[in-house]
Amino acid sequence: MTGAGYHLRTFGELRLIGAAGDAVACPERGLLILAYLSASGQKVATRDKLATMVWPDREKSVAFKNLRSTLWRMQHLVTPAGAVLSATETQVVLGPISCDVSDFEGIDGSEESFRNALSLWRDTFLSSTDLPPGPYASWVMEKRRAFTEVLRSALIDAERLSADRSTLRAACAHLLELDPTDATVREILQRVSHGQLLSVRAPNAAGLQSGEFYEWETQANEPETVRLPRVALLPPAAFGSDPMLHAVSVAVIEDITIGLCSLRSMSVVAPYTAERIRDAADKAAFLERHGVTYALDCRMSDQGLFTQLIFLPTDQIVWADRFRISPEGLLKQRQEIAYHVARAVTEQVETGRPQHLDYLSHPEAYYAYLGGLRHLSGLGLPDVRRARHDFRDALKHKQDFAPALSGIARTYATEWLLTARADGELLSLAERHAKDAIERNEVLPTAHREVGVVKLYQGDLDESLAALDRAEQLSPHYADVLYSHADTLVHASRPGEALEKLGHAISLNPLAPDAYLWSAAGASYFLGKYEQAIGFAQDMKDKSPADRIVAASWAMLGDRKKARQHRMRALKVNPTFDVDKWLAVIPFKEQWQKDLYREGLKKAGF
């Protein structure tokens, strides 16, 4: 192929662009060679250097062979001015090709050139490329540091010359994301933001009462290299028909992000990166890759802007609130919401400091724990047992890790429920692990939750409600705690209250786990809302645990055929299920619930 010219894009996805603007087919390692010759400024490199840099894990003879093959596959890349790459016996030479590195380094002081440079830099040099380990990867890291310094210097110059404060604020946010201690950049941010959004003061009660924000001071006995908590504020996706309200909600999050950047107590993910996290198919993986500790998840609905702050190492909601947004008084609302959310984030990061330091000390324990939580999102026995294995792995890394002990308790209680065999030993194991968790961390809400669940299944509804009340007091926005509390209310003959609390849990966790929906199906059944019960069960990913309640619901609606279908499915999973034995074990405060459930199950043919 012969073209008028080629352009190499190195920031973001590494691509060679032809004259028509389309990506040109080129070997991946060939692109790495082009990137090195273009960005290093050398234009020429020996075959020996390129072979060892690009194929460091191959024997020298194999690396040279791979280089020859790559050059041969690129020989079609020719322009009227010459080949993109030419080679002698000892050297490889870069031909006539343009590169975005030259665009980045050519900042001339104008607003447009600074905006273009920022746009390139925030996509990160070779960010989407599988880099060869060793010298090539080290060279890339050094180039990234150099590009950051170029942008920082350009920002200092641009402040004097540019009136585009929005771009300057964005640049400051990105640079402070990398180095929250950069006082020069922080001062620029304060000036271009018309003053600080957050007033920084030393921690004291009076400061908190007067509404001031504060930041950590490194303790004398702590190393100065302790990694700061990293916070991502995820802007809400578009919602509804009023673009103004959505724009205000997005602006609020940007205000908060920029304001938090002025603090040295945390590293804040810049808005551009946060938008990419929001749009990622696997947010959890993206957050983990960016080393994020806290995520402020924001959603718009008919009720306004809903925000929840999640401590990601344990997937725990530590704060949540909802704010009304209306067309009247938008500016005042924006300022008030930004203030309240920023205050909450700052306080939660401060109070969560010990947990953050523990995470840094034992990351493997937290990773294993999160693996267990992912398995527990389903309700199949294999998933429950895999979760237990992950929680035990977490304890190998940290023997007194209370969340893992609480997780093991949950697996035993869930297995007791799924097997429906009234195995008291499973409940004893669940109770022992939950109490061990409380002994190690008496303010862990999940541990009190598990005690509440066990007491429910043991028939002690009063103790169950007391334990769940305590869990909810410790974490009023923890959806799993609300779900368990609601489930106990179902058994306490208060299905209406249970359904209301489940609605709150689902609003906090819209991608509701099957357990939430299963409990909502049960509450609906006891309210006589049989179609609604079936609807909740049909929304479950794994519908098998709800086959009994669905069979009973169809039977109560008079559809014996569908009732029979679900009865057969339930018996396939648990062929020894006996209605009277099961109802003798399941605790209900009032007899009418047992009678209603027995009626439905018997009508379904159990």
C-alpha positions in Angstrom: 0.0 0.0 0.0 1.3 3.5 -0.9 -0.1 6.5 0.9 0.4 10.2 1.0 1.5 10.0 4.7 1.1 8.2 8.0 0.4 9.5 11.5 1.2 7.5 14.6 -1.1 7.8 17.6 0.7 6.9 20.8 -1.5 8.5 23.5 -4.3 6.1 24.4 -4.6 3.3 21.8 -1.5 2.8 19.7 -2.5 3.0 16.1 -1.0 3.9 12.7 -3.4 6.2 10.7 -3.4 6.3 6.9 -4.0 9.3 4.7 -7.7 8.6 4.6 -7.9 8.7 8.4 -8.4 5.0 8.9 -6.3 2.7 11.0 -3.7 0.8 9.0 -3.0 -2.9 9.5 0.4 -3.2 11.2 2.0 -5.8 13.5 1.6 -4.9 17.2 5.4 -5.2 17.8 5.9 -3.1 14.7 3.8 -0.4 16.2 6.0 -0.6 19.4 9.1 -0.1 17.2 7.5 2.9 15.5 6.5 4.4 18.9 10.0 4.0 20.3 11.8 5.5 17.3 9.2 8.4 17.1 9.0 9.3 20.8 12.7 8.7 21.7 13.8 11.3 19.2 16.6 9.0 18.0 15.0 8.0 14.6 17.6 5.3 14.4 18.3 2.2 16.5 20.4 -0.9 16.2 18.7 -4.2 15.4 20.3 -5.6 18.6 18.7 -2.9 20.8 15.2 -3.2 19.2 15.2 -7.0 19.3 16.2 -7.2 23.0 13.7 -4.4 24.0 10.7 -5.6 22.0 11.2 -9.3 22.6 13.0 -9.5 26.0 11.7 -12.9 26.9 13.1 -14.6 23.8 16.5 -16.0 23.0 18.6 -13.6 21.0 18.4 -15.6 17.8 14.6 -15.8 18.1 14.3 -12.1 18.9 16.3 -11.3 15.7 14.1 -13.6 13.7 11.0 -11.9 15.0 12.4 -8.5 14.2 13.2 -9.6 10.6 9.7 -11.0 10.2 8.1 -7.8 11.6 10.1 -5.6 9.3 9.1 -7.7 6.3 5.4 -7.5 7.2 5.7 -3.7 7.3 7.4 -3.3 3.9 4.1 -2.3 2.3 4.0 0.9 4.4 5.4 3.3 1.9 4.9 7.0 1.1 6.1 9.1 -1.8 8.8 10.3 0.4 10.0 6.8 1.4 9.3 3.8 3.5 8.0 4.1 7.0 10.8 1.9 8.2 14.0 1.0 6.4 16.8 -1.3 7.6 20.4 -2.2 7.0 22.2 -5.2 8.3 22.8 -3.4 11.7 20.2 -0.6 12.0 16.6 0.3 11.6 15.7 3.8 10.5 12.4 5.7 10.9 11.1 7.1 7.7 8.6 10.0 6.9 5.9 9.6 9.5 4.3 12.1 11.9 3.5 11.4 15.5 1.2 12.9 18.2 4.3 13.2 20.5 5.4 16.1 18.4 1.9 17.6 18.7 2.2 17.3 22.5 5.7 18.7 22.8 4.8 21.6 20.5 2.8 23.5 23.1 3.2 27.1 22.0 1.5 29.0 24.8 -1.9 29.3 23.0 -5.1 28.1 24.7 -5.8 25.7 21.8 -2.3 24.0 22.0 -2.7 23.6 25.8 -6.1 22.0 25.4 -4.8 19.6 22.8 -1.8 18.7 24.9 -4.1 18.0 27.9 -6.4 15.9 25.8 -3.5 13.8 24.6 -1.8 13.5 28.0 -4.9 12.4 29.9 -5.2 9.5 27.5 -1.8 8.4 28.7 1.2 7.5 26.5 0.8 3.8 25.3 -2.0 3.2 27.9 -3.8 0.5 26.0 -0.8 -1.4 24.9 0.6 -4.7 26.2 4.1 -3.5 27.0 7.1 -5.8 26.8 8.6 -6.2 30.3 12.0 -4.8 31.2 13.7 -2.0 29.3 10.8 -1.1 27.1 8.3 -0.8 29.9 10.9 1.3 31.9 11.3 3.6 29.0 7.6 4.1 28.7 7.3 4.9 32.4 10.1 7.5 32.1 8.4 9.1 29.0 5.1 9.3 31.0 6.9 11.1 33.8 8.6 13.5 31.3 5.3 14.2 29.6 3.7 15.0 33.0 6.5 17.5 33.7 6.0 19.1 30.3 2.3 19.5 31.0 2.9 20.8 34.5 5.3 23.5 33.2 2.8 24.4 30.4 0.1 24.7 33.1 2.2 27.2 35.1 2.7 29.3 31.9 -0.9 28.9 30.7 -2.3 30.3 34.0 -0.9 33.7 33.1 -2.0 33.6 29.4 -5.2 31.7 29.3 -8.8 32.7 30.2 -10.0 29.2 29.8 -10.4 28.4 33.5 -12.3 25.2 32.9 -9.3 23.6 31.1 -6.9 24.9 33.7 -9.1 23.3 36.5 -9.2 20.0 34.6 -5.4 20.0 34.2 -4.9 20.8 37.9 -7.3 17.9 38.8 -5.4 15.5 36.7 -2.0 16.5 38.0 -3.2 16.4 41.6 -4.6 12.9 41.0 -1.0 11.9 40.4 0.6 14.0 43.2 -1.8 15.4 45.8 1.1 17.0 47.6 2.0 19.4 44.7 1.5 22.7 46.4 2.2 24.8 43.2 -0.6 23.0 41.3 -3.0 23.2 44.3 -2.4 27.0 44.5 -3.2 27.3 40.8 -6.4 25.3 41.3 -7.4 27.6 44.1 -6.9 30.7 42.0 -8.6 29.5 38.9 -11.5 28.1 41.0 -12.1 31.6 42.5 -11.0 30.3 45.9 -11.2 27.0 47.7 -14.4 25.0 47.7 -13.2 23.3 50.9 -11.6 25.2 53.7 -8.8 23.2 55.1 -8.2 23.2 58.8 -6.5 20.9 61.3 -8.9 18.3 62.8 -10.9 19.6 65.7 -14.4 19.4 66.9 -15.0 23.1 66.6 -14.0 23.0 62.9 -16.4 20.2 62.2 -19.2 22.0 63.9 -18.6 25.2 62.0 -18.7 23.2 58.7 -15.0 23.4 57.9 -13.2 20.5 56.2 -9.9 19.1 57.3 -7.2 16.7 56.2 -4.9 14.1 57.7 -1.5 14.9 59.1 1.0 12.1 58.8 1.6 10.6 62.2 5.1 10.7 63.5 5.3 6.9 63.6 4.0 6.4 60.1 6.1 6.3 57.0 5.6 9.3 54.8 5.2 7.0 51.8 1.9 5.7 53.0 -0.4 5.6 49.9 -3.3 8.0 50.2 -6.9 6.9 49.8 -7.9 7.2 46.2 -11.4 8.5 45.6 -13.4 8.3 42.3 -16.6 10.4 42.0 -18.6 8.8 39.2 -20.8 11.3 37.4 -24.4 10.2 36.9 -25.5 8.8 33.5 -28.1 10.8 31.5 -31.6 10.4 32.9 -35.0 11.6 31.9 -36.0 14.4 29.5 -34.6 17.4 31.3 -31.0 18.0 30.1 -30.7 20.9 32.5 -31.1 18.8 35.6 -28.7 16.3 34.4 -26.1 19.0 33.5 -26.5 20.4 37.0 -25.9 17.0 38.7 -22.8 16.4 36.5 -21.6 19.9 37.4 -22.1 19.2 41.1 -19.9 16.2 41.0 -17.2 18.1 39.1 -17.4 20.9 41.7 -16.9 18.3 44.4 -14.0 16.6 42.6 -12.2 19.9 42.0 -12.7 21.0 45.5 -11.5 17.7 47.1 -8.3 18.0 44.9 -7.3 20.9 47.1 -6.9 18.5 50.1 -3.7 16.6 50.7 -5.6 13.8 52.6 -6.7 11.9 49.5 -5.9 11.4 45.8 -9.0 12.2 43.7 -9.6 10.6 40.3 -10.0 13.4 37.7 -13.4 13.8 36.1 -12.3 12.6 32.7 -11.1 9.3 34.2 -14.2 9.0 36.3 -16.4 9.2 33.2 -14.5 6.3 31.7 -15.0 4.3 34.9 -18.7 5.0 34.8 -19.0 3.8 31.2 -16.8 0.7 31.7 -18.6 -2.7 31.3 -16.8 -4.0 34.4 -16.6 -1.1 36.8 -15.1 -3.2 39.6 -12.1 -4.3 37.4 -11.6 -0.8 36.2 -11.7 0.6 39.7 -9.2 -2.0 40.9 -6.9 -1.3 38.0 -6.9 2.4 38.9 -6.3 1.6 42.6 -9.5 3.3 43.7 -10.3 3.0 47.5 -13.6 4.9 47.6 -16.2 5.3 44.8 -18.9 7.9 45.0 -21.7 6.3 42.9 -24.2 8.9 41.6 -27.6 8.2 40.0 -30.4 10.5 38.8 -34.0 9.5 39.2 -37.4 11.1 39.5 -36.5 11.6 43.2 -33.4 13.6 42.4 -29.7 12.9 42.7 -28.9 9.8 44.7 -25.3 9.4 46.0 -23.6 6.6 47.9 -20.0 6.3 49.0 -18.6 2.8 48.8 -15.4 1.5 50.5 -14.4 -0.8 47.7 -12.0 -3.2 49.6 -15.0 -4.5 51.5 -17.7 -3.4 49.0 -19.5 -1.5 51.9 -21.7 1.5 51.6 -20.4 3.9 54.2 -22.6 6.9 53.4 -25.6 7.7 51.2 -28.0 10.5 50.7 -30.6 11.8 48.2 -30.9 15.4 47.0 -33.8 17.0 45.2 -33.0 18.9 42.1 -35.6 21.2 40.6 -35.4 24.0 37.9 -36.0 26.6 40.5 -32.9 27.9 42.4 -30.4 25.6 40.5 -27.3 27.6 41.5 -28.1 27.5 45.2 -29.0 23.8 45.0 -25.8 23.1 43.2 -23.7 24.8 45.9 -25.6 23.2 48.8 -25.4 19.7 47.3 -21.7 20.1 46.6 -21.0 21.3 50.1 -22.9 18.4 51.8 -21.4 15.7 49.6 -17.9 17.0 49.9 -18.2 17.2 53.7 -19.5 13.6 53.9 -16.7 12.3 51.6 -14.0 14.1 53.6 -15.4 12.9 57.0 -15.7 9.3 55.8 -12.2 9.2 54.4 -10.9 10.6 57.7 -12.9 8.2 59.9 -12.0 5.3 57.6 -8.3 5.8 57.8 -7.5 2.8 60.0 -9.4 0.5 57.6 -7.6 2.0 54.7 -4.2 1.4 56.3 -5.2 -2.2 57.1 -6.1 -2.7 53.5 -2.7 -1.5 52.4 -1.1 -3.9 54.9 -3.1 -6.9 53.9 -4.3 -6.4 50.3 -4.4 -10.2 49.5 -6.9 -10.7 52.3 -9.2 -8.1 50.9 -8.9 -9.4 47.4 -9.8 -12.9 48.5 -12.7 -11.5 50.6 -14.1 -9.6 47.5 -13.9 -12.8 45.5 -16.1 -14.5 48.2 -18.6 -11.6 48.0 -18.8 -12.0 44.2 -19.7 -15.7 44.6 -22.3 -14.9 47.2 -24.2 -12.7 44.7 -25.8 -15.9 43.5 -27.8 -18.5 45.6 -26.6 -21.8 44.2 -24.8 -24.2 46.6 -21.7 -24.4 44.5 -21.4 -20.6 44.6 -21.9 -20.5 48.4 -19.2 -23.1 48.9 -16.8 -21.4 46.6 -17.4 -18.2 48.6 -16.5 -20.0 51.8 -13.3 -21.2 50.2 -12.4 -17.6 49.3 -13.2 -16.3 52.8 -10.9 -19.0 54.3 -8.2 -17.9 51.9 -8.6 -14.4 53.2 -8.0 -15.7 56.8 -4.8 -17.3 55.6 -3.5 -13.9 54.8 -4.9 -12.2 57.9 -6.0 -14.6 60.7 -8.1 -12.0 62.6 -9.9 -10.6 59.5 -13.4 -10.1 60.9 -15.2 -9.5 57.5 -14.0 -13.0 56.3 -15.3 -14.6 59.5 -18.6 -12.9 59.0 -18.6 -14.1 55.4 -18.1 -17.7 56.5 -21.0 -17.3 58.9 -23.1 -16.1 56.0 -22.2 -19.1 53.9 -23.3 -21.6 56.6 -26.6 -19.8 57.2 -27.3 -19.6 53.5 -26.5 -23.3 53.0 -28.9 -24.2 55.9 -31.6 -22.3 54.0 -30.9 -23.7 50.6 -30.7 -27.4 51.7 -33.9 -27.1 53.7 -32.8 -30.1 55.8 -33.0 -28.4 59.2 -29.3 -29.1 59.8 -28.6 -27.5 63.2 -24.9 -28.0 62.9 -24.8 -25.4 60.0 -26.5 -22.8 62.2 -24.1 -23.5 65.1 -21.1 -23.0 62.8 -22.7 -19.8 61.4 -23.3 -18.4 64.9 -19.8 -19.3 66.1 -18.1 -17.5 63.2 -20.4 -14.5 63.5 -19.6 -14.1 67.2 -15.8 -14.6 66.5 -16.1 -11.7 64.0 -17.8 -9.5 66.6 -15.1 -10.3 69.1 -12.5 -9.1 66.7 -14.5 -6.0 65.5 -17.6 -5.2 67.6 -18.7 -2.4 65.2 -18.7 -4.6 62.1 -22.3 -4.4 60.8 -22.1 -7.6 58.7 -21.2 -9.6 61.8 -24.2 -8.4 63.7 -26.3 -9.0 60.6 -25.2 -12.7 60.6 -26.1 -13.1 64.2 -29.5 -11.7 63.4 -29.9 -14.2 60.5 -28.9 -17.2 62.7 -31.2 -16.1 65.5 -34.0 -15.9 62.9 -33.5 -19.4 61.7 -33.2 -20.7 65.3 -36.6 -19.2 66.0 -35.5 -16.4 68.3 -37.2 -13.5 66.5 -36.7 -10.9 69.3 -32.9 -11.5 69.4 -32.8 -11.5 65.6 -34.5 -8.1 65.4 -32.2 -6.7 68.1 -29.1 -7.9 66.3 -30.3 -6.5 63.0 -31.3 -3.2 64.6 -27.7 -2.9 65.9 -26.4 -3.7 62.4 -28.6 -1.0 60.8 -27.5 1.5 63.4 -23.9 0.8 62.6 -24.5 1.1 58.8 -27.9 2.6 57.9 -27.1 2.6 54.2 -25.8 -1.0 54.0 -28.2 -2.7 51.6 -27.4 -6.3 52.8 -28.3 -5.3 56.3 -31.6 -3.8 55.3 -32.4 -6.9 53.3 -31.7 -9.2 56.3 -33.7 -6.9 58.6 -36.6 -7.1 56.1 -36.3 -10.9 55.8 -36.7 -11.1 59.6 -39.7 -8.8 59.5 -41.3 -11.3 57.0 -40.9 -14.0 59.6 -42.1 -11.7 62.4 -45.5 -11.5 60.6 -44.8 -7.9 59.3 -44.6 -8.5 55.5 -45.7 -4.9 54.7 -42.9 -3.3 56.6 -40.5 -5.9 55.2 -41.5 -5.1 51.6 -40.9 -1.3 52.3 -37.5 -2.0 53.7 -36.6 -4.3 50.8 -37.6 -1.4 48.4 -35.0 0.8 50.3 -32.4 -2.0 50.0 -33.0 -2.3 46.3 -32.8 1.4 45.8 -29.3 1.3 47.4 -28.3 -1.7 45.3 -30.3 -1.5 42.0 -28.6 -4.6 40.6 -30.2 -6.5 43.4 -28.8 -9.9 44.4 -31.2 -12.8 44.1 -31.6 -13.0 47.8 -33.3 -9.6 47.9 -35.8 -10.6 45.2 -36.4 -14.0 46.9 -37.3 -12.3 50.2 -39.5 -9.8 48.3 -41.3 -12.7 46.7 -42.0 -14.2 50.1 -43.2 -10.9 51.6 -45.5 -10.4 48.6 -46.9 -14.0 49.0 -47.8 -13.3 52.7 -49.6 -10.1 51.6 -51.7 -12.1 49.1 -50.0 -10.4 46.1 -49.3 -13.7 44.3 -48.6 -12.2 40.8 -46.1 -9.8 42.4 -44.4 -12.7 44.2 -44.0 -14.5 40.9 -42.7 -11.3 39.3 -39.9 -10.9 41.9 -38.9 -14.5 41.5 -38.8 -14.2 37.7 -36.3 -11.3 38.0 -33.8 -13.6 39.8 -30.8 -14.8 37.8 -31.0 -18.2 39.5 -34.7 -18.9 39.9 -34.4 -22.3 41.5 -34.3 -21.3 45.2 -37.7 -19.6 44.7 -39.4 -22.6 43.0 -41.4 -23.5 46.1 -42.8 -20.0 46.7 -43.6 -19.7 43.0 -45.3 -23.1 42.9 -47.4 -22.0 46.0 -48.2 -18.7 44.3 -49.5 -20.3 41.1 -51.5 -22.8 43.2 -53.2 -19.9 45.1 -54.0 -18.3 41.7 -55.6 -21.5 40.6 -53.1 -22.4 37.9 -52.3 -26.0 38.9 -50.3 -26.7 35.7 -47.7 -24.0 36.4 -47.7 -24.9 40.1 -46.9 -28.5 39.2 -44.0 -27.4 36.9 -42.3 -25.4 39.6 -43.0 -28.2 42.2 -41.2 -30.7 39.9 -38.3 -28.3 39.6 -38.0 -27.8 43.3 -38.1 -31.5 44.0 -35.4 -32.1 41.4 -33.1 -30.0 43.5 -34.3 -31.3 46.9 -36.2 -34.6 46.4 -36.6 -35.2 50.1 -38.4 -32.0 50.8 -41.3 -32.4 53.3 -43.8 -29.6 53.9 -44.6 -30.4 57.5 -41.0 -31.0 58.5 -39.9 -27.7 56.9 -42.7 -25.6 58.4 -41.9 -27.1 61.8 -38.4 -25.6 61.5 -39.1 -22.3 59.7 -39.9 -19.6 62.3 -43.1 -17.6 61.9 -44.3 -15.4 64.8 -48.0 -15.9 63.9 -49.7 -19.1 63.0 -51.5 -17.6 60.0 -48.3 -17.4 58.0 -47.6 -21.1 58.4 -51.2 -21.9 57.5 -51.0 -19.8 54.4 -47.7 -21.2 53.2 -48.9 -24.8 54.0 -52.1 -24.1 52.0 -50.1 -23.0 48.9 -47.6 -25.8 49.1 -50.2 -28.4 49.5 -52.3 -27.1 46.7 -49.2 -27.2 44.5 -48.8 -30.9 45.3 -46.0 -30.9 47.8 
